[in-house]
């Protein structure tokens, strides 16, 4: 058995995919998985299912969703009622989010320890666990509550992987992906700094400087602020030529 929430919410058993029965049931299951063994109250589940407008039968419906999930999981994966809530006891069940967290932590630790090949491999494997946007077929209420943090974790891992790849000298291959990421996240300074580094190391100093100036303009127009320390240091390194000798992790940390 395997749980998946980094994309469509699914249970896999003996190679068979179970999409559960409807958005509400998937939401209840995903919320319990994300709780990581903690008890979720009926009140919390109700907010994830209906926000501030639960039906009069909310308690009975939550009980029904839990009962159906329990039948799908079987006796070996307890879903227990604890006072006015539910707890999923599934530490032994593989889960894409749990594996993502484990691989991410190992990869980022390797990056800090200057084990760049290992960091790149671990972080690449972590990113491969994503099958689209997380919780894609759950309720908007659960998505609004949980996806921002999940997405932030994914982006931090993506930044770490790109940094490791840059250190390993793969700057030319990274430019198309970094260009796309800077366009998608124009105010995320680390992507822009990494793109500047990749461009400079590819003998494209003018493009690196243009990338900085574009970011400075966007930050001024959108937020009314100057570039942060990260972009400023990268800009200075490009101007002085230090990017040839300064490692990317020294620029971005």
BELMO-V810807 format. One line per field, one symbol per residue. ss: DSSP state (H for helix, E for strand, L for the rest). burial: 1 if it has 9 or more other C-alpha atoms within 8 Angstrom, else 0. A space follows every 50 residues. Layout:
ss=???
burial=???
This chain:
ss=LEEELLLLLEEEELLEEELLLLHHHHHHHHHHHHLLLLLEEHHHHHHHHH LLLLLLLHHHHHHHHHHHHHHHHLLLLLEEEELLEEEELLLLLEEHHHHH HHHHHHHHHHHHLLLHHHHHHHHHHHHLLLLLLLLLLLLHHHHHHHHHHH HHHHHHHHHHHHHHHHHLLLHHHHHHHHHHHHHHLLLLHHHHHHHHHHHH HLLLHHHHHHHHHHHHHHHHHHHLLLLLHHHHHHHHHHHHLHHHLLLHHH HHL
burial=01111111111110000011001111111111101010111100111111 10010001000100110011001000111000001111100001111011 10110111111000110111111111101110111101101110001101 10010011111111111001100110011011000100111111111111 10011011101100110111000000100111111011000110010100 100
